[in-house]
Amino acid sequence: MSKNGIVHNQTQALIQRYKAIIGGTWINKDYIDEIVRTKSPQKAYEKVGEITEMPIEAAHIKGDSILFYYNSSNHEAIKAAIRLHPGTSPKTIIGPGNSDLRINEAGNILTLSTTDKENSRRETTVFFKASKEEMDKGEGDALKYIINKMLVIGDYTLRDSSNKVSKVSFKDDGKVVGLGDFKTYNILIDFMTPPNNLDQIFFDSNTPPSKYFAFKINADTLSLFETKDAADSVNLELGKLKYKLVKQK
């Protein structure tokens, strides 16, 4: 077989491999690791990256390309393409922005690598594939479920001002039980625009008023605070402590 024929066969084998394993939701590993470390989406936002999450459906392969929308910094969806052609490094294909895209042999870790033209430095972003359980429990939104799981999902005890103890539960599906009239919760993860200086959870109920609370997590304690506008009318300030919840073991 000619050299061109060997190269062609190698290329086809590479393409077929990626067609079989590229489908899924890929999530920025550094970002999630930072949320786990800080217990704060606001502090972790510096690690969010240009690409936070890539939902890729193999069924959307058209010819030699896959078109998809990635989650950009938890703020907006950006259209991108992956080309089923060899990249500049071994065992890679062409990813968004002409990056080198590589998936490990186990099919659960994806890396995007680019070269900074100004300083010739190689920059790599690592993504992990969301599991079927994470996709199912997140009802298709694996990123939201993973963040909820890392931060608040679970059962808590709440002690009020009269020393009465009750149970509060943050569920997998975004529902909350036992916290006043609130029915659902949503942790804010978009810090692109102000006010963006505090971690916040939005609580909704069947009847108004819905409510934003700032939150802090210290070990097994979740504290929810009222907020007020800062003097600059841009940021927020912590107000009084509204709820102090202790996670059950």
C-alpha positions, 0 to 999 in steps of 0.5 A: 500500500502506498504512503498516501493509502496508509495515511488515508486509512489512519485518518478514517480510523481516527474519524470513526473512533471519534464518531463513536465517543464524542457524543455527550456533555463535556464540562470544564474540569478546572471550573468544577474543581474550583467550585469544590475547593471554594464552595463559591461559584462567584470565586470560581468564576475566574476558572470558568473559561471561554468554554464552560460546557459542550453538549455534543450530539453525534447524530448532528454529524454532517459530512465531516463536521459537527455543529453545536452550541457551547456554553460560554462563561455561563453567559451565552451560547456560541455556535461552533464546529468540530471537524473530523480531520486530523489536528496538528498533534497525534491522535487529535481532530480539529476542535472549536477555534482550530484547536486540537481536540483529543479524547482519552482511551477511556472516552471520558476526558476531552482536552482542547489545546491551542498555541498562543501566537504571541508567546508560543505557549501551549494552552490546554483546557480539560473537560470531563464527560457528564455521566448518564446519572448526572444527565438524568438527574439534571433533566438534561442540564448536567452542569446545573445538577453537578453544581447543586450536588457539590454545594447544596443538595441534601437534608438540613436542620433549621433552628429558628429564633424560638429554638424550634428545629425543622427539616429542610431538603434541597432536592436533585431536581431543583425543588426545596422542601421545608423552607417557608413557602419556597418550592424551587431553588436556582444557584446563580452562576453567571457573573458576567454583569453586576451585581456579581460580587456575592454568591446568590440563590434564587428561591421561587414559590407558587405565589409571590414573592420570590426571593434572592438570598446571598449564601455562604458555605462553611463546612456543613453549614449553609447560611442565607442572608438578606442583601441590600444595594451597596453605596455604589448602586452596582454591587450588593452588601450582606444584610441580616442572616435569614436562615442557618442550615446545618447539613445532616450527615 
